Every structure is written in structure tokens, then in C-alpha cells.
């Protein structure tokens, strides 16, 4: 990493408070999306807020395991992988 980032110590020092606080500040909920191929998808939302800069958030969307949405996403990703291999 030091080869890629000459200021690695400063970058790590400034980034770590965000990473350390990510598990402490969360906002959730669900949203329904209409995907043109996979169909209707219900995804949970998790927002991780950076303690050092509360204006920054990492938004994560996920499907409940073994749900209809989970299976549709799994099948869609499998289909996409096959299409990518054949192109």
C-alpha cells in the first residue's frame, strides 16, 4: 500500500475513525425496487455513518437469506455470469 499511497500514514489516520465508527451509527428500512429482469426486489437498507464526518455514509442494500428477492438476485447473478462467459 505504501507504494500506491505515499501519504499512507495520513490516509489511514484520517480514514480509521470512519471505519471504527461504522458499526455504531445505523439507520435501516426496506425499499421495493422493480428490476427489468429480476422483477420486484425487496431490499433492506443499512446506512453506516462516519463519526469523523457525519455527512458521509455508506449505504448497503441486502436481501433476506432464503427470501424470494434473495433467490431472484442469486439467479440473476448466475445468469449474468453465464452471459459474460459467453461473450
N, C-alpha and C positions, 0 to 999 in steps of 0.2 A: 504494500500500500504506500509506503514512503516514496517509491519510485513514481507512482501516479500522482501523489499529493505531496508537494514539497512542504506545505504547511500542515502536515498531518496532525501534529500536536494541537494546534489551534482549532482545526476542524473537529477533532474528537472531543476536545474540551467544550466547544460550543454546541455540539450535537448531543452529547450524552445526557444533559438534563431533559431533553425531549424524549429520549428513549427510556430513561429511568422513570419518567412520569407517565408514560403512555398507558400503563395499566391502572392508573389511579383515577383518571377522569374519562368517563364514558357516557355516551348518550346513545340510546338504541331505538328500535322500532322496526317495522316491516314496510315494504313497498311492493306493489304488484307491477311487474313490467310485462309488456306484450312484445315478445321477440318474434320476428318474422318466420323463423324456422323452428325454434324450440317451443314456441307457444307462450302461454301465460306462465310467468315465473314469479313466485313469492319469495323475496329475499329479505333476510334480516339485515339491519344496519347497525354497525358499531362505529362510533366516532372516538378516536383517541386524540386527546388534546395535549399539545406540548406545553409543559409548565413554564418553560423559559419564554415562550411566545404563544400566548393563548389564541392568537388569530390563526395559528396553523393547526390543522387537523389532518389526520389520516383516516379516511373513510373506508371501511371494509364491508363488503356485501357478501353474505353467505347463505346457503340453503341448509335447511334442517336435514340431517342424515336420514336416509330412507324415505324422504318425502317425495311427492310427485315432481316437484321442482328439482330436487337433487338428481333424480333419475333422468329427467329431461336434459339437464346440463351434462350429466355423465355421457348420455347417448350422443348428444350434440358434439361434445369434445372428441368422442371416439370417431364420429363421422367426419369431423374437421381434420383429424389426424390422418384418416384414410385418404381423404381428398388431397391433402398436402403431399402425401407419399406418392400419389399417382400423378401429380402434376409436374 
